[in-house]
Amino acid sequence: MSEPDASTRRFLDHLRGGPESWSAVAFAPTDDDELDANAERRSAVLEMLLHDPRSADRPLLRFLIQQEIQEAEHWWGLSEALRLATFLLAEHRHVDDVWLQWDAKNANFDTRSGLDTWPVLAGGVEATRALILASDHPDRGELLDDLALDPYANATDKDVQRWLVYQRTKYYQAPLPDCG
């Protein structure tokens, strides 16, 4: 991945203006149902968010990951954009992102086997387990079963932090996020 260009920076600034602009990155299958017309734009924005992370971007990231999930549910495969979106959202460390992260992991067969479960735990291991146990979500049992497997069964917040640091290192030596 290279440093995003000036036009991508301007586009991200436009998106940061509020949800009324987000349709420009919404999942949009083309008429022939072969492509997502906005996939490249979303991918460029996610790369820009990697290089310029801000705490205020969480709602935008949640929207972007929802669009990537729709794409993954529509077509098989695991895009690098979805992988990056799950990581960037995980860096915000909010326990209430657990079900969105779980939806990303389970969008299709490829995402199920190709995405880590670590983003599900990013809001804190104990807080996440408590939220899941208290939930009546239809996937509650399946997620609890997943978290009972190694390496998640005995995971700690330090393990989650190690995963986040490893991911950030993997995506270059990009600046550390201000996810307050």
C-alpha positions in Angstrom: 0.0 0.0 0.0 1.2 3.4 -0.8 0.5 6.7 0.8 -2.9 8.0 -0.5 -2.9 10.9 -2.9 -4.2 14.4 -2.4 -7.6 13.7 -4.1 -8.2 10.8 -1.7 -7.4 13.1 1.2 -9.9 15.7 0.0 -12.5 12.9 -0.5 -12.0 11.7 3.0 -12.4 15.2 4.3 -15.7 15.4 2.4 -16.8 12.1 4.0 -15.8 13.3 7.4 -18.4 16.1 6.8 -21.2 13.7 7.8 -23.3 10.7 6.8 -25.2 12.7 4.1 -22.0 12.2 1.9 -21.5 8.5 2.6 -23.6 7.3 -0.3 -20.5 7.9 -2.5 -18.9 4.8 -0.8 -22.0 2.7 -0.4 -22.1 -0.8 -1.8 -23.4 -0.5 -5.4 -23.5 -3.5 -7.7 -23.2 -2.5 -11.3 -26.0 -3.2 -13.8 -24.3 -6.4 -15.0 -23.8 -7.4 -11.3 -20.1 -8.0 -12.0 -18.6 -5.2 -9.8 -19.3 -2.9 -6.9 -19.1 0.6 -8.4 -17.8 2.1 -5.2 -15.4 -0.7 -4.1 -12.2 1.1 -5.2 -13.3 4.4 -3.6 -14.0 2.6 -0.3 -10.6 0.8 -0.5 -8.8 4.2 -1.0 -10.7 5.8 1.9 -9.8 2.8 4.2 -6.1 3.2 3.2 -6.4 6.9 3.9 -7.9 6.1 7.3 -4.9 3.9 8.0 -2.6 6.9 7.4 -4.8 9.5 9.1 -6.8 7.7 11.9 -9.0 9.8 14.1 -11.4 9.0 17.0 -14.2 10.8 15.2 -14.0 8.4 12.3 -15.6 5.5 14.1 -19.2 6.1 12.6 -17.7 6.3 9.1 -15.7 3.1 9.7 -18.8 1.3 10.9 -20.6 2.4 7.7 -17.6 1.3 5.5 -17.4 -2.1 7.2 -21.2 -2.6 6.7 -20.7 -1.9 3.0 -17.8 -4.3 2.8 -20.0 -6.9 4.5 -22.7 -6.4 1.9 -20.2 -6.8 -0.8 -18.8 -10.0 0.8 -22.3 -11.4 1.2 -23.1 -10.6 -2.4 -20.0 -12.2 -3.9 -17.7 -14.8 -2.4 -14.2 -13.9 -1.4 -12.3 -11.8 1.1 -11.2 -8.4 0.1 -8.2 -6.6 1.6 -10.6 -3.7 2.2 -12.7 -5.8 4.5 -9.7 -7.1 6.3 -8.4 -3.5 6.7 -11.8 -2.3 7.8 -12.1 -4.9 10.6 -8.7 -3.9 11.9 -9.3 -0.2 11.7 -12.6 -0.5 13.6 -10.9 -2.8 16.2 -8.4 -0.1 16.9 -11.2 2.0 18.4 -11.6 -0.7 21.1 -15.4 -0.4 21.5 -17.1 -3.4 23.0 -20.4 -2.6 21.2 -18.7 -3.3 17.8 -18.7 -7.0 18.7 -21.7 -8.0 16.5 -20.5 -5.9 13.5 -17.1 -7.6 13.7 -18.8 -10.9 14.0 -21.0 -10.2 10.9 -17.8 -9.3 9.0 -16.2 -12.6 10.0 -19.3 -14.5 8.9 -20.2 -12.7 5.7 -19.3 -15.8 3.6 -17.2 -18.9 3.7 -14.0 -17.1 2.7 -14.4 -14.4 5.4 -15.2 -17.0 8.0 -12.0 -18.8 7.4 -9.8 -15.8 6.5 -10.6 -13.2 9.1 -9.3 -13.3 12.6 -11.6 -13.4 15.6 -9.4 -10.9 17.4 -11.4 -7.9 16.3 -14.4 -9.3 18.1 -12.5 -9.0 21.4 -11.0 -5.6 20.7 -13.4 -3.9 23.2 -11.8 -5.9 26.0 -11.9 -9.6 26.6 -13.9 -9.7 29.8 -16.3 -6.9 28.7 -16.9 -8.6 25.4 -17.6 -12.0 27.0 -20.0 -10.3 29.4 -21.8 -8.5 26.6 -22.1 -11.8 24.6 -23.3 -13.8 27.6 -26.0 -11.1 28.4 -27.1 -10.9 24.8 -30.0 -12.6 23.1 -28.4 -12.3 19.7 -29.1 -15.3 17.5 -25.4 -15.9 17.0 -24.6 -15.8 20.7 -23.9 -19.6 21.0 -21.9 -19.8 17.9 -19.7 -16.9 18.9 -19.2 -18.3 22.4 -18.2 -21.6 20.8 -15.7 -19.8 18.6 -14.2 -18.0 21.6 -13.9 -21.3 23.5 -11.3 -22.4 20.9 -7.5 -21.6 21.0 -6.1 -19.0 21.0 -9.2 -17.2 22.2 -10.2 -19.4 25.1 -7.6 -17.9 27.4 -7.1 -14.6 25.6 -6.2 -11.5 27.6 -6.4 -7.8 26.7 -2.6 -8.0 26.2 -3.1 -10.6 23.5 -5.6 -8.3 21.8 -3.1 -5.4 22.1 -0.4 -7.6 20.6 -2.6 -8.5 17.7 -3.5 -4.8 17.1 0.2 -3.8 17.2 1.1 -6.6 14.8 -1.6 -5.6 12.4 -0.5 -1.9 12.4 3.1 -3.0 11.8 1.9 -5.2 9.0 0.2 -2.3 7.3 3.4 -0.3 7.3 4.7 1.9 10.1 1.6 4.0 9.8 1.0 6.5 12.6 -0.6 5.2 15.8 -4.3 6.1 15.9 -5.8 8.8 18.0 -8.8 6.7 18.9 -9.1 8.3 22.4 
